[in-house]
Each structure stands twice: as structure tokens, then as C-alpha cells.
Amino acid sequence: MTKNQNKQWLRRGAAAMVLTAVLGAAAAPVALAAPVTGTQQATARGTLISIIPLDVLSRSEVAATLAAAGIDTGTVRHGVTAHRLVYATVDPRGRPTTATGLLVLPRGGAPRLDLVSDTHGTVAHRDSAPSGAPGDNRLTPYLHAAAGRAVAAPDYLGLGAGPGSHPYMDTPSAVTATVDMLRAARTAGARLGRSVTRDVYATGFSQGGQVAMALGRELSRGHDGFRLRALAPMAGPYDLLGSELPGVTDGRIEPHTAVFYLSYFLTAQNRLRPLYRDPAEVFSQPYAQLVEGLFDGTHQEGEIALSLPASPQEALTPEWLENVRHPSGALYTAALANSDTCEWQPAVPVRIYAAAGDRDVPIGNATACAASLARHGVHAELVDQGPGVDHFGTAKRSAPQVVRWFDGLRG
């Protein structure tokens, strides 16, 4: 493993340990939801099935948690309560299933709460999702809730306590799971004594930045019952064909990190649309025998990274290395299906947050997104955090700026 990769996964682990330590005295034990019956699975999309209390934090505890992770606490005005929601949704083929997510509410604040959709970045282990074990995917939901809004942070399909495998980078199913989480969040808020409006401020990081853009397009169509108010995606891979896949082989993405993302993408997409019949067609030995099992939801991200080679050249067969360089066939189709999230005309303010120093999701994704929106007549401000800021640093620096921007828009 490279030094950069070691640092990256250690940062994730350190953030999780910090949050666990701070919450240890306040958080109740987290129990997985009971298995869902066929009758429950047949309920309407967005139906709330259960609420499981997780955390209760004071204002000072929220501030300490965020500060320990290096996040600006200037917008922290309230303590928070956090709950795991289990709700009805559909899988990528439209069949009834369930998913889980994190609902965070401010302790106090306005009588009626606007709703933030906060969609998380790439995780491979089930418990790394927001409603799983305490970790860094709870930080931005706590930040937004502490500013006085309700926050719905979906785990996505196949993560948290949701059944099945996670369809990584399948934008349509991520959007349906997110919309249904918003519906469940309003119901749960009412049951918990808090009125949650239909006004949605959408943000998200990395994979979740892409999901936020696609969610905005879905909500703008008006048939989900929500009112989109603003879009603030952070470091999203909006441009798979023009920026992200080329970055895998040309060095813009740190090579070991590129192997992780690419292996996850190929194995998950192969479950949705056939890319290969045998992993050995794509992955070199001995990795062909291991790679699909690594992404089964039970392996920690650091463990997966340690099990994968240091570069795409080592991970892939020569034929598939060339296919990644010049996508064709099923790979081209899969990438194209997830590269159009900025091809629409938002009627709300949009800010795109990124960093020139990001070697997970190159800033070219953000510039391509802004250019796509411009072709549709929309000016989206691109906030570049600079060449000295990496991928996770983009989220830490951008999220408090997003909170302040949302504050100003509402004011």
C-alpha cells in the first residue's frame, strides 16, 4: 500500500475512532433492525417501518466531535438527536425492498424544520454507512442538524441494515432510495414531535455529490412532493467518461485508490448489467479469485485496500486496462448511464465544491458539471478549495461553507 493510501484509510479510521470516543457515553447500543416480512416489503415506497434511537448529543458534544475531526464549528447552534430509520423502497429492478438511513434532528430550533438531504461518499462495509457504527459519515449530518435543520442521510441500498449487495454507482437506485428516505424522514419527524417541511436543500460528498445532483433533477420534476431549494454537491464524480475513468490510468487519481474505486465499480455494475462472465476476464491473478468477495459488505475499506494491488496495471488484464483507457461495449454503457447527472436545468441556486488537490475525484469532474449546467443556461459557482486540499479535506472545508450558504439562502 502506498503512503498516500495508508494515510487516506488511516484518516477514515481516525475520524471513526474520534466519533466513537466522543459518543461512547451518550449513545445507546445500536441494534440492527429485525428482518422485514414480505407484507412489510409490499408497502408503498417511503413508508416508515421503524425508528431506532442512536445518539443524543448536547451542543458542546457536537462541537467537540466536529472540532476533533478538523471541521469548523462556527455554525453549531444546537445539540442533536440521531435515529436509524428502516423504510420501504425498491431495488434497481423496481422490486419492493427495504433500506435504512440516518435521521438527525436539532434539539430545539424552529417549530418547522427544513430538510437537508446529505448523501454520503463511497463505503464498502455495511456499518460504514451513516446509520451504521459511529464514524465519519455522521459528521456532516450532525453539522447540518446542529445548524437547525432536519437531516436525512440515506445508507443507500445494501448498506446499513438493508438487504442484498450495494449497487455501487448505480445512480437511479441511489436516487429512489434517497427520495424514499426523505419521505420516511418526514413521517419519523412527526412521530418524534417535530414538523419537517417539504423544502429540501440537497448536498452530498463524493459518490453522494453525484447522487445529490441526480436527486435535484428528480425533485425538480415535481412529482415527489418536495420543493428543491438549493444544490451544493461536493467532490462528485459527475463525469465518468471524461474525467474519472481517464484519471484511473493517467495518474490524476492516486493509483492504489484508483484500483479500489474501479474494482468496486466493475464488480457492482456486473451484477446489474453483464460486463464479464468470469472475473479472470477483467482482473489479473491472484486478484481475480478475491475481488468479488472483497466487496460483499462485510470487509472494512482498509482491509480491502490492503488486499488489492498498488496500480491498475497490476490489477487488470491487458485487454481490460485498454478497455478502461478507451471504454467500449458494456463498460461504456455503464459509465454513460452514470455520467449525465449535470445534464439538466436547475431552477434553484447551485454551488459545486471541489479541490484542485483532489486525487480521488479530479476537479475535472466539477468543471465538466459546471460546463454542462452552463449549456443549459445555468450559472453554477465552482468553489475550488485549492491545490493543497485532498478529497476528504474537500468535505471538511466545504461542509461548513455549505451550511452558511444554506443559512443565507433561507434568510
Backbone hydrogen bonds, N-H to C=O, Kabsch-Sander energy under -0.5 kcal/mol:
donor,donor_aa,acceptor,acceptor_aa,energy
6,N,2,T,-2.7
7,K,3,K,-2.5
8,Q,4,N,-2.3
9,W,5,Q,-2.6
10,L,6,N,-2.4
11,R,7,K,-2.6
12,R,8,Q,-1.8
13,G,9,W,-2.5
14,A,10,L,-3.1
15,A,11,R,-2.5
16,A,12,R,-2.1
17,M,13,G,-2.3
18,V,14,A,-2.6
19,L,15,A,-2.3
20,T,16,A,-2.5
21,A,17,M,-2.5
22,V,18,V,-2.4
23,L,19,L,-2.4
24,G,20,T,-1.2
26,A,23,L,-0.8
27,A,23,L,-3.0
28,A,54,L,-2.0
31,A,29,P,-0.6
41,Q,37,T,-2.1
42,A,38,G,-1.0
42,A,39,T,-0.6
43,T,40,Q,-1.7
46,G,88,A,-3.3
47,T,44,A,-2.0
49,I,86,V,-3.2
50,S,86,V,-1.6
52,I,84,R,-2.8
54,L,82,A,-2.7
55,D,82,A,-0.8
57,L,80,V,-2.9
62,V,58,S,-2.4
63,A,59,R,-2.4
64,A,60,S,-2.3
65,T,61,E,-2.3
66,L,62,V,-2.5
67,A,63,A,-2.7
68,A,64,A,-2.2
69,A,65,T,-0.9
69,A,66,L,-0.6
70,G,67,A,-1.7
71,I,66,L,-2.5
76,V,73,T,-1.8
77,R,75,T,-0.7
77,R,146,A,-2.6
78,H,146,A,-1.2
79,G,107,R,-0.5
80,V,57,L,-1.8
81,T,105,L,-2.4
82,A,55,D,-2.6
83,H,103,L,-2.3
84,R,52,I,-3.1
85,L,83,H,-0.5
85,L,101,G,-2.9
86,V,50,S,-2.2
87,Y,99,A,-2.5
88,A,47,T,-2.2
89,T,97,T,-2.4
91,D,95,R,-2.5
94,G,91,D,-2.6
97,T,89,T,-2.5
99,A,87,Y,-2.2
101,G,85,L,-1.5
102,L,153,A,-2.9
103,L,83,H,-2.9
103,L,101,G,-0.5
104,V,102,L,-0.5
104,V,151,V,-2.2
105,L,81,T,-2.6
107,R,79,G,-2.7
108,G,106,P,-1.0
113,L,195,S,-3.1
115,L,199,D,-2.6
116,V,150,A,-3.1
117,S,115,L,-0.5
117,S,201,Y,-2.1
118,D,116,V,-0.7
118,D,152,A,-2.0
119,T,117,S,-0.6
119,T,203,T,-1.8
120,H,154,P,-0.5
126,R,297,G,-2.4
128,S,125,H,-1.7
129,A,126,R,-1.5
132,G,129,A,-2.1
133,A,127,D,-1.0
138,R,135,G,-1.8
139,L,136,D,-1.1
140,T,136,D,-0.5
142,Y,138,R,-2.1
143,L,139,L,-2.2
144,H,140,T,-2.5
145,A,141,P,-2.4
146,A,142,Y,-2.5
147,A,143,L,-0.6
147,A,144,H,-0.7
148,G,145,A,-1.9
149,R,144,H,-1.1
150,A,114,D,-2.4
151,V,104,V,-2.4
152,A,116,V,-3.0
153,A,102,L,-2.9
153,A,151,V,-0.6
155,D,100,T,-2.3
158,G,163,P,-0.5
159,L,156,Y,-1.1
160,G,126,R,-1.5
162,G,159,L,-2.1
168,Y,166,H,-2.0
170,D,167,P,-1.7
171,T,169,M,-1.0
174,A,170,D,-1.8
175,V,171,T,-2.2
176,T,172,P,-2.2
177,A,173,S,-2.2
178,T,174,A,-1.6
179,V,175,V,-3.0
180,D,176,T,-2.4
181,M,177,A,-1.4
182,L,178,T,-2.0
183,R,179,V,-1.9
184,A,180,D,-2.4
185,A,181,M,-2.5
186,R,182,L,-1.7
187,T,183,R,-1.7
188,A,184,A,-2.8
189,G,185,A,-2.7
190,A,186,R,-1.9
191,R,187,T,-2.1
192,L,188,A,-1.8
193,G,190,A,-1.5
194,R,189,G,-3.5
195,S,111,P,-0.9
196,V,194,R,-0.5
197,T,113,L,-2.7
200,V,198,R,-0.5
200,V,227,R,-2.8
201,Y,115,L,-2.6
202,A,200,V,-0.6
202,A,230,A,-2.5
203,T,117,S,-2.9
204,G,232,A,-0.8
205,F,119,T,-2.0
206,S,234,M,-2.5
208,G,205,F,-2.4
209,G,206,S,-1.4
210,Q,206,S,-1.6
211,V,207,Q,-2.0
212,A,208,G,-2.3
213,M,209,G,-1.8
214,A,210,Q,-2.1
215,L,211,V,-3.1
216,G,212,A,-2.5
217,R,213,M,-1.8
218,E,214,A,-2.1
219,L,215,L,-3.1
220,S,216,G,-2.1
221,R,217,R,-0.6
221,R,218,E,-1.1
222,G,219,L,-1.6
227,R,198,R,-3.1
228,L,226,F,-0.6
229,R,200,V,-3.1
230,A,200,V,-0.9
231,L,349,P,-2.1
232,A,202,A,-2.7
234,M,204,G,-2.7
235,A,353,Y,-3.4
238,Y,236,G,-1.6
240,L,238,Y,-0.6
243,S,239,D,-2.4
244,E,239,D,-2.2
245,L,240,L,-2.9
247,G,243,S,-1.7
248,V,244,E,-0.9
248,V,245,L,-0.9
249,T,245,L,-0.8
249,T,246,P,-0.8
250,D,246,P,-1.7
251,G,247,G,-0.6
253,I,247,G,-2.0
254,E,359,R,-2.3
258,A,254,E,-2.6
259,V,255,P,-1.9
260,F,256,H,-1.7
261,Y,257,T,-2.4
262,L,258,A,-2.7
263,S,259,V,-2.6
264,Y,260,F,-2.2
265,F,261,Y,-2.7
266,L,262,L,-2.8
267,T,263,S,-2.2
268,A,264,Y,-2.2
269,Q,265,F,-2.8
270,N,266,L,-1.8
271,R,267,T,-0.7
271,R,268,A,-0.8
272,L,268,A,-0.6
272,L,269,Q,-0.9
273,R,269,Q,-2.9
281,E,278,D,-2.4
282,V,279,P,-1.4
283,F,279,P,-3.3
284,S,315,A,-2.4
287,Y,284,S,-0.5
288,A,284,S,-1.5
289,Q,286,P,-1.0
290,L,287,Y,-1.3
291,V,287,Y,-2.6
294,L,290,L,-1.5
295,F,291,V,-0.9
295,F,292,E,-0.6
296,D,293,G,-0.9
304,I,300,Q,-2.3
305,A,301,E,-2.5
306,L,302,G,-2.1
307,S,303,E,-1.1
307,S,304,I,-0.7
308,L,304,I,-0.8
308,L,305,A,-0.9
314,E,311,S,-0.7
315,A,311,S,-1.6
316,L,312,P,-2.4
317,T,282,V,-2.6
321,L,317,T,-2.4
322,E,318,P,-1.8
323,N,319,E,-1.6
324,V,320,W,-2.1
325,R,321,L,-1.8
326,H,322,E,-2.5
331,L,328,S,-1.0
332,Y,328,S,-1.1
333,T,329,G,-2.1
334,A,330,A,-2.5
335,A,331,L,-2.6
336,L,332,Y,-2.8
337,A,333,T,-2.1
338,N,334,A,-0.6
338,N,335,A,-1.0
339,S,336,L,-1.6
343,E,340,D,-1.7
344,W,342,C,-1.6
351,R,231,L,-2.4
352,I,381,E,-3.0
353,Y,233,P,-2.6
353,Y,351,R,-0.5
354,A,383,V,-2.5
357,G,386,G,-1.8
358,D,355,A,-1.7
365,N,362,P,-2.2
366,A,363,I,-0.6
367,T,363,I,-2.2
368,A,364,G,-2.3
369,C,365,N,-1.9
370,A,366,A,-2.7
371,A,367,T,-2.1
372,S,368,A,-2.2
373,L,369,C,-2.5
374,A,370,A,-2.2
375,R,371,A,-1.9
376,H,372,S,-0.8
376,H,373,L,-0.8
377,G,374,A,-2.0
378,V,373,L,-2.4
380,A,378,V,-0.7
381,E,350,V,-1.3
381,E,379,H,-0.5
383,V,352,I,-3.0
383,V,381,E,-0.7
384,D,382,L,-0.8
385,Q,354,A,-2.9
385,Q,383,V,-0.6
389,V,386,G,-1.2
394,T,390,D,-1.6
395,A,391,H,-1.1
396,K,392,F,-2.0
397,R,393,G,-2.5
398,S,394,T,-2.5
399,A,395,A,-2.5
401,Q,397,R,-0.7
402,V,398,S,-2.4
403,V,399,A,-2.2
404,R,400,P,-2.1
405,W,401,Q,-2.2
406,F,402,V,-2.8
407,D,403,V,-2.5
408,G,404,R,-2.3
409,L,405,W,-2.3
410,R,406,F,-2.4
411,G,407,D,-2.3
